Amino acid sequence: MSLAANVSLETSDEYVVQEITYDGQEKYITPLSMSEHLSKLAQKIDFSHVTSYDECETEKVEDSAEDNKDSAQLSWPWESVRTKLKTTLTELCVLLDDLLILKDKRYLVLDPVSQEPLEFKPLTSVVARKKALAASAAIIQNGVESLKSHQNDVNRRAVDFHSELMTIRQNWRMKKVGNSILGDLSYRSAGSRYPHSGTFEVSKAPSPPQQPVSSPQGAPSPRASALKVTVPSDLEGVSYIHVSIHKDNDSLASGDLSIPLPPAAVSSLEASWQQKLENAQNVLFCKELFAQLAREAVQLQLPIPTLVVGNQIIATLFPGVQLSIGLCHTTVPNKKIHEKQQPPSRSEHKPVLEHSLHQLLREIHFNALHHPMPHPSTATLGISRKKYFAGSEAYDRHTLAESCKSETMLEHIISQSQHVVLRLRTMYMIDTLACEIKDPLIVAHWLCLNSATRSCVKINIVSHGYEILARTPIIFHVGVRNIKAVCRDGRTFKMSYESQELRYLIMSQHQINAVQALSKLMGWKVLSHNTSCGVGPVETIGTASSVVLASPNGDRMIAVRHGPQSGAQVSVSLSPHDQDFYPSTLVRDRKWQNVNGRFKEVMWEKIEGKNLVSKIEYLMACLTSF
């Protein structure tokens, strides 16, 4: 009995394994195509050992009787290729023989073809020579006239075209594109990312008509420039950014942001090519700066949102105080019209604010070009110094997040504007108190070395005639949104942006301190001192201070209460005298006569003295002698 079994046949793998990697992957060799396979087989043929055609024919005749199948296999497959190569070799041999015959003069001589002699005409030759001389003379005359016109242009102008072109190449970035000379006004070298190209074109100015050398008055006429500079239409004119601080309808401070331009740039917009390029670069600078501020104003998140309307940015600094940043641009070359477009009032112009804003821009451009070490060869460009040491110092996530935060340009401007407003309020309050209050005297010393967001002022409060005895120094540090006061005894007060708090602190510090200093000199004792007295009328601003003094014998007492609004109130308490004290069977000890009686208010206006300290001194002297 036969057993049937199924046999599976599998074709051999067409792809040959070239390499097996360490992870088990196999890399295969792609199989050859038909043309590549044919070329490979053709390279294996050795034509030097191939039997000639005649030998093959002889062998075929001899072996035809023996085996027909073998004779069919002896036919050469490259017969057609051999025939073509043989024909080509024959033609090359024939061509070589022809070239040898041509080179050898013994076999072939090439004689020139004879031509008929030309008829000589002397008159025609003379006319042709005259025409050639006239054309040459015309070319030379045109060159002479061109040189003369160029020399006249040089005489009329300060410098020629090439000299001015060399000057403009030294001061501005220039390049040649085709037949045109183009320049660049942008701030890309300072780290700018503004999309405006800022390209201008330089060409030779047309020759002006002949003008007299001097005017009728005898003054020399102005020389024309040899360059013609063409700037984009949107960069023509004069621009500046006006920053102003308003409270209701009044302007507190203002400043301008622009490249400093000479007065001629305002009155005449076509003065020279140099002035024209400076004006165009100033317009580009103002537009780029305003675009950056507008972009930051949209992204900035404040309690009161910032408004961007047209060419104006409005931000709120304090309640009722707003910051306005506007882009001003004019293209009318008229001085009167330009002056009308200026802000109506220039009395509130603050050079300090303008200097701070320009210093801020310089700092931003400096930081954009001067990055901390290391440079991109070892680290990313622009990385902060804190991130360099983040790994070695083991910074946490909160510290890294805080190090990545940075204030924008608009935030810097808002901070500087808030400081300007707070400084103006402080100055106004100190000056107002110094004018209104005659007792005590207030002397303010502002430091000349301040930053854009911090100022310092030292106030000396003295009483007239007691400058050495009664002197109260207070130092105020004016910040962005608060004021810090440091007293002589080391106490520190932090106040908000409200000026009334500053007024209260100045009014309530000196008088009571002066009375205490005077009591030590007169020999009186300080029984109590209270900076927040709750007795008496309520003050509208702040709280009153009080001090109670006792005479050297202890039989006299003076109570002084001083408020910021109510002023000074003085009361006196006296002990009973000997003639007024009647001992009895119950009270026999005469020590009870030193017990003070009720306080009686003193008629302060009738006491002699120029100020509070002098009147207190007179009162102490009277009570001590009495």
C-alpha positions in Angstrom: 0.0 0.0 0.0 1.5 3.3 -1.1 1.5 6.4 1.2 0.8 9.8 -0.2 2.7 12.8 1.3 2.4 16.5 0.4 5.8 18.1 -0.4 6.1 21.9 -0.3 8.6 23.5 -2.6 9.9 26.9 -1.7 11.8 29.2 -4.1 15.2 30.4 -3.0 15.5 33.8 -1.5 16.2 36.5 -4.1 17.8 38.8 -1.6 21.2 37.9 -0.3 21.9 38.7 3.3 24.7 41.3 3.5 24.9 41.9 7.3 23.2 40.9 10.5 23.3 43.7 13.2 23.6 43.1 16.9 19.9 43.6 17.5 19.0 40.8 15.0 18.1 42.9 12.0 19.2 41.6 8.5 20.4 43.9 5.8 19.8 42.5 2.3 21.6 43.2 -1.1 19.1 44.4 -3.7 19.1 42.0 -6.8 20.5 43.2 -10.1 18.3 44.3 -12.9 18.5 42.8 -16.3 20.7 45.5 -17.7 23.0 45.4 -14.7 23.2 41.6 -15.0 24.1 41.8 -18.7 26.8 44.3 -18.0 28.2 42.0 -15.3 28.3 39.1 -17.7 30.0 41.2 -20.4 32.8 42.2 -18.1 33.7 38.5 -17.6 34.4 37.9 -21.3 38.1 37.8 -22.3 38.2 38.8 -26.0 41.9 37.8 -26.3 41.0 34.1 -26.0 38.0 34.1 -28.3 38.5 31.9 -31.4 38.5 33.8 -34.7 35.6 33.7 -37.1 37.4 31.6 -39.8 38.4 29.0 -37.2 34.8 28.8 -36.1 33.6 28.2 -39.7 36.2 25.5 -40.2 35.3 23.7 -37.1 31.6 23.9 -38.0 32.2 22.3 -41.4 34.3 19.5 -39.8 31.9 18.8 -37.0 28.7 19.1 -39.0 28.6 15.5 -39.9 29.3 14.4 -36.4 26.7 16.3 -34.4 24.1 18.9 -35.6 23.2 20.0 -32.1 26.8 20.9 -31.2 27.1 23.0 -34.5 24.1 25.1 -33.6 25.6 25.9 -30.2 29.0 27.0 -31.8 27.3 30.1 -33.4 28.9 33.3 -31.8 26.4 35.6 -30.1 28.7 38.8 -30.5 29.0 38.5 -34.3 27.1 41.7 -35.0 29.3 43.7 -32.6 32.5 42.3 -34.1 31.3 43.2 -37.6 30.5 46.9 -36.7 33.9 47.3 -34.9 35.7 45.9 -37.9 33.9 48.2 -40.3 34.7 51.2 -38.1 38.4 50.2 -37.9 38.5 50.1 -41.7 37.0 53.5 -42.1 39.5 54.9 -39.6 42.4 53.4 -41.5 41.1 55.0 -44.7 40.7 58.4 -43.0 44.3 58.2 -41.6 45.7 57.5 -45.1 43.8 60.6 -46.5 45.3 62.8 -43.7 48.8 61.6 -44.5 48.4 62.4 -48.2 47.1 65.9 -47.4 50.1 66.6 -45.1 52.7 65.3 -47.6 53.3 68.0 -50.4 54.7 65.3 -52.7 51.3 63.9 -53.3 49.0 67.0 -53.2 49.7 70.7 -53.8 47.0 73.3 -52.9 47.3 76.5 -55.0 45.3 79.7 -54.4 42.5 80.5 -56.8 43.4 83.4 -59.0 41.2 86.6 -58.8 40.8 89.6 -61.0 42.8 92.6 -60.0 40.9 95.5 -58.3 40.6 98.9 -60.0 42.4 101.6 -57.9 40.3 104.8 -57.4 42.3 107.5 -55.5 39.3 109.9 -55.0 37.3 107.2 -53.2 40.2 106.5 -50.8 40.5 110.2 -50.0 36.8 110.5 -49.2 36.9 107.4 -47.0 39.9 108.8 -45.1 38.1 112.1 -44.5 35.0 110.4 -43.2 37.2 108.3 -40.8 39.0 111.5 -39.6 35.7 113.3 -39.1 34.3 110.4 -37.0 37.4 110.3 -34.9 37.3 114.1 -34.3 33.6 113.9 -33.3 34.4 111.2 -30.7 37.3 113.3 -29.3 35.1 116.4 -29.2 32.3 114.6 -27.3 34.9 113.4 -24.7 36.2 117.0 -24.3 32.7 118.4 -23.8 31.9 115.7 -21.2 35.1 116.5 -19.3 34.3 120.2 -19.4 30.8 119.6 -18.1 32.1 117.4 -15.3 34.7 120.0 -14.3 32.0 122.7 -14.2 29.9 120.4 -12.0 32.9 120.0 -9.7 33.4 123.7 -9.5 29.7 124.4 -8.7 29.5 121.6 -6.1 31.4 121.1 -2.9 32.6 117.7 -4.0 32.1 115.5 -7.1 29.9 112.4 -7.4 32.6 109.9 -6.6 33.8 111.7 -3.5 30.3 112.0 -2.2 29.6 108.4 -3.0 32.7 107.4 -1.0 31.5 109.5 1.9 28.1 107.9 1.9 29.7 104.4 1.7 31.7 105.2 4.8 28.7 106.4 6.9 25.9 104.0 5.6 25.6 100.4 4.7 25.6 100.2 0.9 25.6 97.5 -1.8 25.3 97.3 -5.6 22.4 95.4 -7.1 22.6 95.3 -10.9 23.1 98.9 -12.1 21.6 100.4 -8.9 23.3 101.4 -5.6 21.1 100.5 -2.6 21.5 101.3 1.1 20.1 100.1 4.3 18.6 102.2 7.1 17.4 99.4 9.4 18.7 98.5 12.9 19.3 94.8 12.2 22.9 95.2 13.4 21.6 96.2 16.8 19.3 93.2 17.2 16.2 94.6 15.5 13.5 92.3 14.2 11.3 95.0 12.6 10.1 93.7 9.2 10.6 97.0 7.3 13.5 96.8 4.8 14.6 100.4 5.1 16.2 100.4 1.7 17.1 103.6 -0.1 18.5 104.2 -3.6 21.5 106.4 -4.5 21.9 107.8 -8.0 23.7 110.7 -9.7 21.9 113.9 -9.5 21.0 115.6 -12.8 23.2 118.6 -13.7 21.4 121.9 -12.7 21.2 124.8 -15.1 23.9 127.4 -15.1 23.6 129.8 -12.2 25.5 132.9 -11.4 28.4 132.5 -9.1 27.1 135.0 -6.5 23.7 136.4 -5.6 22.7 140.1 -6.1 23.7 140.9 -2.6 27.2 139.4 -3.2 26.8 136.2 -1.1 27.9 133.0 -2.8 25.1 130.7 -4.1 24.6 127.4 -2.3 26.3 124.4 -4.0 24.2 121.5 -5.2 24.8 117.9 -4.2 26.0 115.4 -6.7 24.0 112.6 -5.2 20.3 112.0 -5.5 18.9 109.9 -2.6 15.5 108.3 -2.9 13.9 107.0 0.3 10.6 105.1 0.6 7.5 107.3 0.8 6.5 106.1 4.2 9.9 107.1 5.7 9.8 110.7 4.5 9.3 113.6 7.0 10.1 113.9 10.7 8.8 111.6 13.5 9.1 111.4 17.2 7.3 109.6 20.1 5.7 111.9 22.6 5.3 110.5 26.1 3.1 112.5 28.5 1.5 112.0 31.9 -2.0 113.4 32.4 -4.1 113.9 35.5 -7.7 114.8 34.4 -7.0 117.5 31.8 -3.7 118.7 33.2 -0.3 117.5 32.0 2.1 116.6 34.7 5.2 115.7 32.6 6.2 115.0 29.1 9.2 113.8 27.1 10.1 113.0 23.5 11.7 109.8 22.2 13.6 110.2 18.9 17.1 110.5 17.4 18.5 114.0 18.2 18.0 116.1 15.1 19.4 119.6 14.4 16.9 122.5 14.0 17.5 122.5 10.3 15.8 119.1 10.1 12.5 120.6 11.3 12.5 123.6 9.1 13.8 122.1 5.9 13.2 118.4 5.0 15.3 118.7 1.8 18.5 120.2 3.2 21.0 117.5 2.1 21.2 113.8 1.4 22.8 113.2 4.8 19.9 115.1 6.6 17.4 113.2 4.5 18.8 109.8 5.5 19.0 110.8 9.2 15.3 111.9 9.0 14.3 108.6 7.3 16.2 106.6 9.9 14.6 108.6 12.7 11.1 107.8 11.2 12.0 104.1 11.0 13.3 104.1 14.5 10.1 105.7 15.9 7.9 103.3 14.0 9.8 100.3 15.1 9.8 101.5 18.7 6.1 102.2 18.7 5.3 98.8 17.1 7.2 97.1 19.8 5.4 99.1 22.5 2.0 98.4 21.0 2.8 94.6 20.8 3.8 94.6 24.5 0.7 96.7 25.5 -1.6 94.1 23.9 0.2 91.2 25.7 0.6 93.0 29.1 -1.9 92.0 31.8 -2.6 94.9 34.2 -5.5 95.5 36.7 -6.6 98.2 34.3 -6.1 97.1 30.7 -3.9 99.1 28.4 -5.5 100.7 25.4 -4.0 100.8 21.9 -5.9 103.2 19.6 -4.4 104.1 16.3 -1.0 105.8 17.0 -1.6 106.1 20.7 -1.1 103.9 23.8 -2.9 104.8 27.0 -1.9 103.1 30.3 -3.2 103.9 33.9 -0.4 104.7 36.4 -2.4 105.7 39.5 -6.1 106.4 40.0 -6.8 109.5 37.8 -3.3 109.5 36.4 -2.7 108.2 32.9 0.3 107.6 30.7 0.0 108.5 27.0 2.5 107.3 24.3 1.8 108.7 20.8 3.6 108.5 17.5 3.8 111.9 15.9 4.7 112.2 12.2 4.7 115.1 9.7 5.7 115.3 6.1 5.0 119.1 5.5 8.3 121.0 5.1 6.8 124.1 6.9 8.1 125.2 10.2 4.9 126.9 11.3 2.7 124.0 10.5 5.2 121.7 12.3 5.2 123.9 15.4 1.4 123.7 15.5 1.6 119.9 15.6 3.8 120.1 18.7 2.1 119.8 22.1 0.3 123.0 23.0 2.2 123.4 26.3 5.9 122.8 26.7 6.3 124.1 30.2 5.7 120.6 31.7 8.5 119.1 29.6 10.7 117.0 31.9 14.3 116.4 30.8 14.7 113.8 33.5 12.0 111.7 32.1 13.3 112.1 28.6 16.8 111.2 29.7 15.6 108.1 31.5 13.7 106.9 28.5 16.8 107.3 26.2 18.9 105.6 28.8 16.5 102.7 28.8 16.7 102.3 25.0 20.5 102.4 25.1 20.5 99.7 27.8 18.2 97.5 25.7 20.4 97.8 22.6 23.5 97.2 24.6 22.1 94.0 26.1 21.0 92.8 22.7 24.6 93.0 21.4 26.6 92.1 24.5 25.6 88.7 25.7 27.2 87.2 28.8 29.9 84.6 28.5 30.1 81.8 27.3 29.4 82.6 23.7 27.6 80.2 21.3 30.6 78.0 21.0 29.8 76.4 24.3 26.2 77.6 25.1 23.1 79.0 23.7 23.2 82.7 22.7 21.4 85.0 25.1 21.1 82.6 28.1 21.0 84.4 31.4 23.8 84.0 34.0 21.4 82.3 36.5 20.7 79.5 34.0 24.5 78.8 33.7 24.6 77.9 37.4 21.2 76.3 37.6 22.7 72.8 37.7 25.5 73.4 40.1 23.4 75.5 42.4 20.5 73.0 42.3 17.7 75.5 41.5 14.2 74.4 41.9 11.3 75.0 39.5 10.1 78.2 41.2 13.6 79.7 41.1 14.0 78.9 37.4 10.6 80.3 36.6 11.5 83.5 38.4 14.8 83.8 36.6 13.1 83.5 33.2 10.8 86.4 34.0 12.0 89.8 32.6 10.3 93.1 32.3 9.3 94.4 28.9 10.1 97.8 27.5 6.6 99.1 28.2 6.8 97.9 31.8 10.0 99.8 32.2 8.4 103.0 30.8 5.4 102.6 33.1 7.7 102.1 36.1 9.7 105.2 35.2 6.5 107.2 34.7 5.1 106.1 38.1 8.4 107.1 39.7 8.2 110.5 38.0 4.6 111.1 39.2 5.5 110.0 42.8 8.6 112.2 42.8 6.6 115.2 41.6 4.0 114.6 44.3 6.7 114.4 46.9 8.4 117.6 45.7 5.1 119.4 45.6 4.1 118.3 49.1 7.5 119.3 50.6 7.5 122.7 48.8 3.9 123.4 49.9 4.7 122.6 53.5 7.8 124.7 53.4 5.8 127.7 52.1 2.7 127.3 54.4 4.4 126.3 57.7 6.6 128.9 59.3 7.2 126.9 62.5 9.1 124.6 62.1 11.4 125.3 59.1 11.7 122.6 56.5 14.9 122.2 54.4 15.1 119.6 51.7 18.2 118.2 50.0 17.7 116.1 46.9 20.5 113.8 45.9 21.9 114.4 42.4 22.8 110.7 41.9 19.5 108.8 41.4 18.3 106.0 39.2 15.4 106.0 36.8 13.1 104.3 39.4 14.5 105.5 42.7 15.2 108.9 44.2 16.3 110.0 47.6 15.7 113.2 49.6 16.8 114.2 53.0 14.6 116.6 55.1 15.9 118.6 58.0 13.1 120.0 60.2 14.4 122.7 62.6 13.0 125.3 64.8 14.2 128.9 64.4 16.8 129.7 67.1 17.2 126.0 68.1 18.9 124.6 65.0 21.4 122.6 67.0 19.1 121.5 69.8 15.9 120.7 67.9 16.8 119.1 64.5 14.8 116.2 63.1 16.3 114.5 60.0 14.2 112.2 57.8 15.3 110.4 54.7 12.7 109.6 52.1 13.3 106.9 49.4 10.9 107.5 46.6 10.3 104.3 44.7 7.8 103.3 42.0 4.5 102.9 43.9 5.6 103.6 47.6 7.7 105.8 49.7 10.0 104.6 52.5 10.9 107.0 55.3 13.9 106.4 57.7 13.9 108.4 60.9 16.9 109.4 63.0 16.1 106.8 65.7 16.0 104.0 63.2 12.3 103.7 62.8 11.1 102.9 59.3 7.8 103.9 57.8 6.4 102.6 54.5 3.8 104.8 52.9 1.7 104.4 49.7 1.5 106.8 46.8 -0.9 109.1 48.7 0.8 112.4 49.6 -1.3 113.0 52.7 0.6 110.2 54.5 3.8 112.1 53.8 2.3 115.3 55.1 1.2 113.7 58.3 4.7 112.1 58.9 6.4 115.5 58.5 4.0 117.4 60.7 3.9 114.9 63.5 7.6 114.2 64.0 9.4 117.4 64.9 7.4 119.3 67.5 7.1 116.6 70.2 10.8 115.6 69.6 11.9 119.2 70.0 10.0 119.5 73.3 11.6 116.4 74.7 15.1 117.6 73.7 14.4 121.0 75.4 13.1 119.3 78.6 16.4 117.5 79.0 18.3 120.8 78.7 16.0 122.5 81.2 16.2 119.7 83.7 12.6 118.6 83.3 11.6 114.9 83.3 9.6 113.2 80.6 6.8 111.2 82.3 5.1 109.8 79.3 5.3 110.1 75.5 2.6 108.9 73.1 2.8 109.1 69.3 -0.9 108.2 68.9 -2.9 110.1 71.4 -6.6 109.2 71.7 -7.6 112.2 73.8 -9.0 115.3 72.3 -10.6 116.1 68.9 -10.2 113.7 66.1 -7.7 114.7 63.5 -8.7 114.7 59.8 -5.2 113.5 58.8 -3.3 111.1 61.0 -3.2 111.2 64.8 -1.9 113.6 67.4 1.1 113.1 69.6 1.5 114.0 73.3 4.1 114.3 76.0 3.9 115.0 79.7 6.7 116.8 81.5 7.5 117.2 85.2 9.6 120.0 86.8 12.8 119.2 88.7 11.0 119.4 92.1 8.0 117.4 90.8 5.5 120.1 91.8 4.8 121.4 88.3 3.6 119.4 85.2 3.2 120.4 81.6 1.1 118.4 79.1 1.6 119.1 75.4 -0.6 117.7 72.7 0.2 118.4 69.0 -1.9 117.4 66.1 -1.2 117.7 62.3 -4.3 119.9 61.9 -5.3 121.2 65.3 -1.8 122.4 66.3 -0.5 122.6 69.8 -2.5 122.5 73.0 -0.7 123.0 76.3 -2.0 122.4 79.8 -0.3 123.0 83.2 -0.9 121.3 86.6 0.3 122.9 89.9 0.8 121.5 93.4 -1.0 123.2 96.4 1.1 125.9 98.1 1.8 126.2 101.8 -0.8 128.8 102.4 -3.4 126.8 100.6 -2.7 123.6 102.4 -4.6 123.1 105.8 -3.5 120.1 107.8 -6.0 118.4 109.9 -6.3 115.4 112.2 -6.7 113.2 109.2 -4.0 114.7 107.1 -0.9 115.5 109.1 1.9 114.6 106.7 2.9 117.6 104.6 4.1 115.4 101.7 0.6 115.4 100.3 1.1 119.0 99.3 3.2 117.8 96.3 0.2 116.1 94.8 -0.7 117.9 91.6 -4.0 119.4 91.0 -6.2 119.4 87.9 -4.7 120.5 84.5 -5.6 124.0 83.2 -5.2 124.9 79.6 -2.8 127.7 78.8 -3.8 130.6 76.6 -1.1 129.8 74.0 -1.5 132.9 71.9 -0.6 135.2 74.7 2.6 133.5 75.6 5.7 135.3 74.3 7.9 133.5 71.8 8.4 133.1 68.1 7.6 129.4 67.9 6.5 126.4 69.9 9.9 125.6 71.3 10.6 129.1 72.5 7.2 129.4 74.2 7.7 126.0 76.0 11.1 127.3 77.1 9.5 130.5 78.5 6.8 128.5 80.2 9.3 126.1 81.8 11.4 128.9 83.1 8.4 130.6 84.7 7.2 127.5 86.4 10.6 126.6 87.7 11.3 130.1 89.2 7.8 130.3 90.6 
